[in-house]
């Protein structure tokens, strides 16, 4: 079952200690966010 945590109790140290998050500096990490993207529509450009 998922645990719910109040957002005011969360900081970076908590996430590192409890979820083992770490900084990734590799440019290829999540490369799918930069590859094969559709063209931006005119409507999207207006936002």
C-alpha distance matrix in Angstrom:
0.0 3.8 6.5 9.6 12.9 16.3 18.4 21.4 19.8 19.4 22.3 23.1 23.3 19.8 18.6 20.9 20.0 16.2 15.8 19.2 20.5 24.2 27.2 28.4 32.1 32.7 34.2 32.9 29.2 27.9 31.3 30.2 30.3 34.1 35.1 36.1 35.5 37.2 40.0 39.4 40.8 43.2 40.8 38.2 41.0 41.7 38.4
3.8 0.0 3.8 6.5 9.7 13.1 14.9 18.0 16.6 15.9 18.8 19.7 20.3 16.8 15.4 18.1 17.6 13.9 13.3 16.9 17.8 21.5 24.3 25.7 29.2 30.1 31.5 30.5 26.7 25.3 28.9 27.9 27.6 31.4 32.8 33.9 33.1 34.8 37.5 36.6 38.1 40.4 38.0 35.3 37.9 38.6 35.2
6.5 3.8 0.0 3.8 6.5 10.1 12.2 15.0 13.3 13.1 16.2 17.6 17.8 14.2 13.5 16.5 15.6 12.0 12.3 16.1 17.1 20.9 23.7 25.6 29.1 30.4 32.0 31.4 27.6 26.5 30.2 29.5 28.9 32.6 34.3 35.7 34.7 36.5 39.0 37.8 39.4 41.5 39.0 36.2 38.6 39.1 35.5
9.6 6.5 3.8 0.0 3.8 6.8 9.2 12.0 11.0 11.2 14.8 16.7 17.5 13.9 13.6 17.0 16.6 13.4 13.8 17.5 17.9 21.5 24.0 26.1 29.4 30.9 32.2 31.9 28.2 26.8 30.5 29.8 28.7 32.3 34.3 35.7 34.3 35.9 38.0 36.6 37.9 39.8 37.1 34.4 36.8 36.9 33.3
12.9 9.7 6.5 3.8 0.0 3.8 6.1 8.5 7.2 7.7 11.4 13.8 14.5 11.0 11.3 14.9 14.5 11.9 12.8 16.4 16.6 20.0 22.3 24.8 27.9 29.9 31.3 31.4 27.7 26.7 30.3 30.0 28.6 32.1 34.5 36.1 34.6 36.4 38.3 36.6 38.2 39.8 37.2 34.3 36.4 36.5 32.8
16.3 13.1 10.1 6.8 3.8 0.0 3.8 5.5 5.6 7.2 10.9 14.1 15.1 12.2 13.0 16.6 16.5 14.5 15.6 18.8 18.6 21.7 23.5 26.1 29.0 31.3 32.4 32.9 29.3 28.2 31.7 31.4 29.6 32.9 35.5 37.2 35.3 36.9 38.5 36.5 37.9 39.1 36.4 33.7 35.6 35.3 31.6
18.4 14.9 12.2 9.2 6.1 3.8 0.0 3.8 5.3 5.4 8.5 11.6 13.5 11.2 11.5 15.2 15.9 14.4 15.0 17.9 16.9 19.6 20.9 23.6 26.2 28.6 29.5 30.2 26.8 25.7 29.1 29.0 26.9 30.1 32.9 34.6 32.6 34.3 35.7 33.6 35.1 36.3 33.7 30.8 32.5 32.3 28.5
21.4 18.0 15.0 12.0 8.5 5.5 3.8 0.0 3.8 5.6 8.1 11.8 13.2 11.4 12.8 16.1 16.5 15.7 16.9 19.5 18.6 21.0 22.2 25.2 27.6 30.3 31.3 32.4 29.1 28.3 31.6 31.8 29.6 32.5 35.5 37.4 35.4 37.1 38.2 36.0 37.5 38.4 35.9 33.0 34.4 34.0 30.2
19.8 16.6 13.3 11.0 7.2 5.6 5.3 3.8 0.0 3.8 6.8 10.4 10.8 8.5 10.6 13.7 13.4 12.6 14.4 17.0 16.8 19.3 21.1 24.2 26.9 29.6 31.1 32.1 28.6 28.2 31.7 32.1 30.2 33.2 36.1 38.2 36.5 38.5 39.9 37.9 39.7 40.8 38.4 35.4 36.8 36.8 33.0
19.4 15.9 13.1 11.2 7.7 7.2 5.4 5.6 3.8 0.0 3.8 7.0 8.1 6.0 7.2 10.5 11.0 10.4 11.6 13.9 13.2 15.7 17.3 20.5 23.2 25.8 27.3 28.3 24.9 24.5 28.0 28.6 26.8 29.7 32.6 34.9 33.3 35.5 36.9 35.2 37.1 38.5 36.3 33.1 34.4 34.7 31.0
22.3 18.8 16.2 14.8 11.4 10.9 8.5 8.1 6.8 3.8 0.0 3.8 5.5 5.3 6.6 8.9 10.1 10.8 11.7 13.1 11.9 13.6 14.8 18.2 20.6 23.6 25.2 26.6 23.4 23.5 26.8 27.8 25.9 28.5 31.6 34.2 32.7 35.1 36.4 34.7 36.9 38.2 36.3 33.0 33.9 34.4 30.8
23.1 19.7 17.6 16.7 13.8 14.1 11.6 11.8 10.4 7.0 3.8 0.0 3.8 5.4 5.2 6.2 8.6 10.0 10.2 10.6 9.0 10.1 11.2 14.7 17.1 20.1 22.0 23.4 20.3 20.8 24.1 25.5 23.8 26.2 29.3 32.1 30.9 33.6 35.0 33.6 36.1 37.6 36.0 32.5 33.3 34.1 30.7
23.3 20.3 17.8 17.5 14.5 15.1 13.5 13.2 10.8 8.1 5.5 3.8 0.0 3.8 5.5 5.1 6.0 8.4 9.8 9.8 9.5 10.7 12.5 16.2 18.7 21.8 24.1 25.5 22.3 23.3 26.6 28.2 26.8 29.2 32.2 35.1 34.1 36.9 38.4 37.2 39.8 41.3 39.8 36.3 37.1 38.0 34.5
19.8 16.8 14.2 13.9 11.0 12.2 11.2 11.4 8.5 6.0 5.3 5.4 3.8 0.0 3.8 5.5 5.2 5.9 7.9 9.3 9.7 12.0 14.4 17.8 20.8 23.5 25.7 26.6 23.2 23.7 27.3 28.4 27.1 29.9 32.7 35.3 34.3 36.9 38.7 37.4 39.8 41.5 39.7 36.2 37.4 38.2 34.6
18.6 15.4 13.5 13.6 11.3 13.0 11.5 12.8 10.6 7.2 6.6 5.2 5.5 3.8 0.0 3.8 5.5 5.3 5.3 6.7 6.3 9.2 11.7 14.8 18.0 20.4 22.5 23.2 19.7 20.0 23.6 24.7 23.6 26.4 29.0 31.7 30.8 33.5 35.4 34.3 36.8 38.7 37.0 33.5 34.8 35.8 32.4
20.9 18.1 16.5 17.0 14.9 16.6 15.2 16.1 13.7 10.5 8.9 6.2 5.1 5.5 3.8 0.0 3.8 5.7 5.6 4.7 4.9 6.8 9.8 13.0 16.2 18.7 21.3 22.1 18.8 19.9 23.3 24.9 24.1 26.6 29.2 32.1 31.5 34.5 36.5 35.6 38.4 40.4 39.0 35.4 36.5 37.8 34.4
20.0 17.6 15.6 16.6 14.5 16.5 15.9 16.5 13.4 11.0 10.1 8.6 6.0 5.2 5.5 3.8 0.0 3.8 6.0 5.8 7.9 10.1 13.3 16.4 19.7 22.0 24.8 25.4 22.1 23.2 26.7 28.1 27.5 30.2 32.6 35.4 34.9 37.9 39.9 39.1 41.8 43.8 42.3 38.7 39.9 41.1 37.7
16.2 13.9 12.0 13.4 11.9 14.5 14.4 15.7 12.6 10.4 10.8 10.0 8.4 5.9 5.3 5.7 3.8 0.0 3.8 5.9 8.3 11.4 14.8 17.6 21.1 23.0 25.6 25.8 22.2 22.7 26.4 27.3 26.9 29.9 32.1 34.6 34.1 36.9 39.1 38.3 40.8 42.9 41.2 37.8 39.3 40.4 37.0
15.8 13.3 12.3 13.8 12.8 15.6 15.0 16.9 14.4 11.6 11.7 10.2 9.8 7.9 5.3 5.6 6.0 3.8 0.0 3.8 5.5 9.2 12.6 14.8 18.5 20.0 22.5 22.4 18.7 19.1 22.8 23.7 23.4 26.4 28.5 30.9 30.6 33.4 35.8 35.2 37.7 40.1 38.5 35.0 36.6 38.0 34.6
19.2 16.9 16.1 17.5 16.4 18.8 17.9 19.5 17.0 13.9 13.1 10.6 9.8 9.3 6.7 4.7 5.8 5.9 3.8 0.0 3.8 6.4 10.2 12.4 16.0 17.6 20.5 20.5 17.1 18.3 21.8 23.2 23.1 25.8 27.8 30.6 30.5 33.6 36.0 35.6 38.4 40.8 39.5 35.9 37.2 38.8 35.7
20.5 17.8 17.1 17.9 16.6 18.6 16.9 18.6 16.8 13.2 11.9 9.0 9.5 9.7 6.3 4.9 7.9 8.3 5.5 3.8 0.0 3.8 7.1 9.4 13.0 14.8 17.3 17.7 14.2 15.2 18.8 20.3 19.8 22.4 24.7 27.6 27.3 30.4 32.6 32.1 35.0 37.3 36.2 32.5 33.6 35.3 32.2
24.2 21.5 20.9 21.5 20.0 21.7 19.6 21.0 19.3 15.7 13.6 10.1 10.7 12.0 9.2 6.8 10.1 11.4 9.2 6.4 3.8 0.0 3.8 6.4 9.7 11.9 14.8 15.6 12.6 14.4 17.5 19.7 19.3 21.3 23.7 26.9 26.8 30.2 32.1 31.8 34.9 37.2 36.4 32.6 33.4 35.3 32.3
27.2 24.3 23.7 24.0 22.3 23.5 20.9 22.2 21.1 17.3 14.8 11.2 12.5 14.4 11.7 9.8 13.3 14.8 12.6 10.2 7.1 3.8 0.0 3.8 6.4 9.3 11.9 13.4 10.9 13.0 15.7 18.3 17.5 19.0 21.7 25.1 25.0 28.3 30.0 29.7 32.9 35.0 34.5 30.7 31.1 33.1 30.4
28.4 25.7 25.6 26.1 24.8 26.1 23.6 25.2 24.2 20.5 18.2 14.7 16.2 17.8 14.8 13.0 16.4 17.6 14.8 12.4 9.4 6.4 3.8 0.0 3.8 5.7 8.5 9.7 7.4 10.1 12.4 15.3 15.0 16.2 18.6 22.1 22.4 25.9 27.7 27.7 31.2 33.5 33.3 29.5 29.9 32.2 29.8
32.1 29.2 29.1 29.4 27.9 29.0 26.2 27.6 26.9 23.2 20.6 17.1 18.7 20.8 18.0 16.2 19.7 21.1 18.5 16.0 13.0 9.7 6.4 3.8 0.0 3.8 6.2 8.7 7.8 10.9 12.1 15.5 15.0 15.3 17.9 21.6 21.9 25.4 26.9 27.0 30.6 32.7 32.9 29.1 29.0 31.6 29.4
32.7 30.1 30.4 30.9 29.9 31.3 28.6 30.3 29.6 25.8 23.6 20.1 21.8 23.5 20.4 18.7 22.0 23.0 20.0 17.6 14.8 11.9 9.3 5.7 3.8 0.0 3.8 5.4 5.5 9.1 9.6 13.3 13.6 13.5 15.5 19.2 20.0 23.7 25.4 26.1 29.7 32.2 32.6 28.9 28.9 31.8 29.9
34.2 31.5 32.0 32.2 31.3 32.4 29.5 31.3 31.1 27.3 25.2 22.0 24.1 25.7 22.5 21.3 24.8 25.6 22.5 20.5 17.3 14.8 11.9 8.5 6.2 3.8 0.0 3.8 5.5 8.0 7.4 11.1 11.1 10.3 12.4 16.1 16.9 20.5 22.0 22.7 26.5 28.9 29.5 25.9 25.7 28.7 27.1
32.9 30.5 31.4 31.9 31.4 32.9 30.2 32.4 32.1 28.3 26.6 23.4 25.5 26.6 23.2 22.1 25.4 25.8 22.4 20.5 17.7 15.6 13.4 9.7 8.7 5.4 3.8 0.0 3.8 6.1 4.9 8.7 9.8 9.4 10.5 14.1 15.5 19.3 21.2 22.4 26.1 28.9 29.5 26.0 26.3 29.4 27.9
29.2 26.7 27.6 28.2 27.7 29.3 26.8 29.1 28.6 24.9 23.4 20.3 22.3 23.2 19.7 18.8 22.1 22.2 18.7 17.1 14.2 12.6 10.9 7.4 7.8 5.5 5.5 3.8 0.0 3.8 5.4 8.4 9.2 10.2 11.8 15.2 16.1 19.8 22.0 22.8 26.3 29.1 29.3 25.6 26.3 29.2 27.2
27.9 25.3 26.5 26.8 26.7 28.2 25.7 28.3 28.2 24.5 23.5 20.8 23.3 23.7 20.0 19.9 23.2 22.7 19.1 18.3 15.2 14.4 13.0 10.1 10.9 9.1 8.0 6.1 3.8 0.0 3.8 5.3 5.9 8.0 9.6 12.6 13.1 16.6 19.1 19.8 23.2 26.1 26.1 22.5 23.5 26.4 24.4
31.3 28.9 30.2 30.5 30.3 31.7 29.1 31.6 31.7 28.0 26.8 24.1 26.6 27.3 23.6 23.3 26.7 26.4 22.8 21.8 18.8 17.5 15.7 12.4 12.1 9.6 7.4 4.9 5.4 3.8 0.0 3.8 5.3 5.5 6.4 9.9 11.0 14.7 17.0 18.3 21.8 24.8 25.3 21.8 22.6 25.8 24.3
30.2 27.9 29.5 29.8 30.0 31.4 29.0 31.8 32.1 28.6 27.8 25.5 28.2 28.4 24.7 24.9 28.1 27.3 23.7 23.2 20.3 19.7 18.3 15.3 15.5 13.3 11.1 8.7 8.4 5.3 3.8 0.0 3.8 5.3 5.1 7.5 8.4 12.0 14.9 16.3 19.5 22.8 23.1 19.8 21.1 24.2 22.8
30.3 27.6 28.9 28.7 28.6 29.6 26.9 29.6 30.2 26.8 25.9 23.8 26.8 27.1 23.6 24.1 27.5 26.9 23.4 23.1 19.8 19.3 17.5 15.0 15.0 13.6 11.1 9.8 9.2 5.9 5.3 3.8 0.0 3.8 6.0 8.3 7.6 11.0 13.3 13.9 17.3 20.2 20.4 16.9 18.0 21.0 19.4
34.1 31.4 32.6 32.3 32.1 32.9 30.1 32.5 33.2 29.7 28.5 26.2 29.2 29.9 26.4 26.6 30.2 29.9 26.4 25.8 22.4 21.3 19.0 16.2 15.3 13.5 10.3 9.4 10.2 8.0 5.5 5.3 3.8 0.0 3.8 6.9 6.7 10.3 12.0 13.1 16.8 19.6 20.4 17.1 17.5 20.9 19.8
35.1 32.8 34.3 34.3 34.5 35.5 32.9 35.5 36.1 32.6 31.6 29.3 32.2 32.7 29.0 29.2 32.6 32.1 28.5 27.8 24.7 23.7 21.7 18.6 17.9 15.5 12.4 10.5 11.8 9.6 6.4 5.1 6.0 3.8 0.0 3.8 5.5 9.2 11.5 13.6 17.0 20.3 21.3 18.3 19.0 22.6 21.9
36.1 33.9 35.7 35.7 36.1 37.2 34.6 37.4 38.2 34.9 34.2 32.1 35.1 35.3 31.7 32.1 35.4 34.6 30.9 30.6 27.6 26.9 25.1 22.1 21.6 19.2 16.1 14.1 15.2 12.6 9.9 7.5 8.3 6.9 3.8 0.0 3.8 6.5 9.3 12.1 15.1 18.6 19.8 17.3 18.3 21.8 21.6
35.5 33.1 34.7 34.3 34.6 35.3 32.6 35.4 36.5 33.3 32.7 30.9 34.1 34.3 30.8 31.5 34.9 34.1 30.6 30.5 27.3 26.8 25.0 22.4 21.9 20.0 16.9 15.5 16.1 13.1 11.0 8.4 7.6 6.7 5.5 3.8 0.0 3.8 6.5 8.6 11.8 15.2 16.2 13.5 14.6 18.1 17.8
37.2 34.8 36.5 35.9 36.4 36.9 34.3 37.1 38.5 35.5 35.1 33.6 36.9 36.9 33.5 34.5 37.9 36.9 33.4 33.6 30.4 30.2 28.3 25.9 25.4 23.7 20.5 19.3 19.8 16.6 14.7 12.0 11.0 10.3 9.2 6.5 3.8 0.0 3.8 6.4 8.8 12.4 13.6 11.6 12.9 16.3 16.6
40.0 37.5 39.0 38.0 38.3 38.5 35.7 38.2 39.9 36.9 36.4 35.0 38.4 38.7 35.4 36.5 39.9 39.1 35.8 36.0 32.6 32.1 30.0 27.7 26.9 25.4 22.0 21.2 22.0 19.1 17.0 14.9 13.3 12.0 11.5 9.3 6.5 3.8 0.0 3.8 6.3 9.5 11.4 9.8 10.3 13.8 14.8
39.4 36.6 37.8 36.6 36.6 36.5 33.6 36.0 37.9 35.2 34.7 33.6 37.2 37.4 34.3 35.6 39.1 38.3 35.2 35.6 32.1 31.8 29.7 27.7 27.0 26.1 22.7 22.4 22.8 19.8 18.3 16.3 13.9 13.1 13.6 12.1 8.6 6.4 3.8 0.0 3.8 6.7 8.2 6.1 6.6 10.1 11.0
40.8 38.1 39.4 37.9 38.2 37.9 35.1 37.5 39.7 37.1 36.9 36.1 39.8 39.8 36.8 38.4 41.8 40.8 37.7 38.4 35.0 34.9 32.9 31.2 30.6 29.7 26.5 26.1 26.3 23.2 21.8 19.5 17.3 16.8 17.0 15.1 11.8 8.8 6.3 3.8 0.0 3.8 5.4 5.2 6.3 8.9 10.5
43.2 40.4 41.5 39.8 39.8 39.1 36.3 38.4 40.8 38.5 38.2 37.6 41.3 41.5 38.7 40.4 43.8 42.9 40.1 40.8 37.3 37.2 35.0 33.5 32.7 32.2 28.9 28.9 29.1 26.1 24.8 22.8 20.2 19.6 20.3 18.6 15.2 12.4 9.5 6.7 3.8 0.0 3.8 5.4 5.0 6.5 9.3
40.8 38.0 39.0 37.1 37.2 36.4 33.7 35.9 38.4 36.3 36.3 36.0 39.8 39.7 37.0 39.0 42.3 41.2 38.5 39.5 36.2 36.4 34.5 33.3 32.9 32.6 29.5 29.5 29.3 26.1 25.3 23.1 20.4 20.4 21.3 19.8 16.2 13.6 11.4 8.2 5.4 3.8 0.0 3.8 5.4 5.3 7.2
38.2 35.3 36.2 34.4 34.3 33.7 30.8 33.0 35.4 33.1 33.0 32.5 36.3 36.2 33.5 35.4 38.7 37.8 35.0 35.9 32.5 32.6 30.7 29.5 29.1 28.9 25.9 26.0 25.6 22.5 21.8 19.8 16.9 17.1 18.3 17.3 13.5 11.6 9.8 6.1 5.2 5.4 3.8 0.0 3.8 5.4 5.6
41.0 37.9 38.6 36.8 36.4 35.6 32.5 34.4 36.8 34.4 33.9 33.3 37.1 37.4 34.8 36.5 39.9 39.3 36.6 37.2 33.6 33.4 31.1 29.9 29.0 28.9 25.7 26.3 26.3 23.5 22.6 21.1 18.0 17.5 19.0 18.3 14.6 12.9 10.3 6.6 6.3 5.0 5.4 3.8 0.0 3.8 5.5
41.7 38.6 39.1 36.9 36.5 35.3 32.3 34.0 36.8 34.7 34.4 34.1 38.0 38.2 35.8 37.8 41.1 40.4 38.0 38.8 35.3 35.3 33.1 32.2 31.6 31.8 28.7 29.4 29.2 26.4 25.8 24.2 21.0 20.9 22.6 21.8 18.1 16.3 13.8 10.1 8.9 6.5 5.3 5.4 3.8 0.0 3.8
38.4 35.2 35.5 33.3 32.8 31.6 28.5 30.2 33.0 31.0 30.8 30.7 34.5 34.6 32.4 34.4 37.7 37.0 34.6 35.7 32.2 32.3 30.4 29.8 29.4 29.9 27.1 27.9 27.2 24.4 24.3 22.8 19.4 19.8 21.9 21.6 17.8 16.6 14.8 11.0 10.5 9.3 7.2 5.6 5.5 3.8 0.0
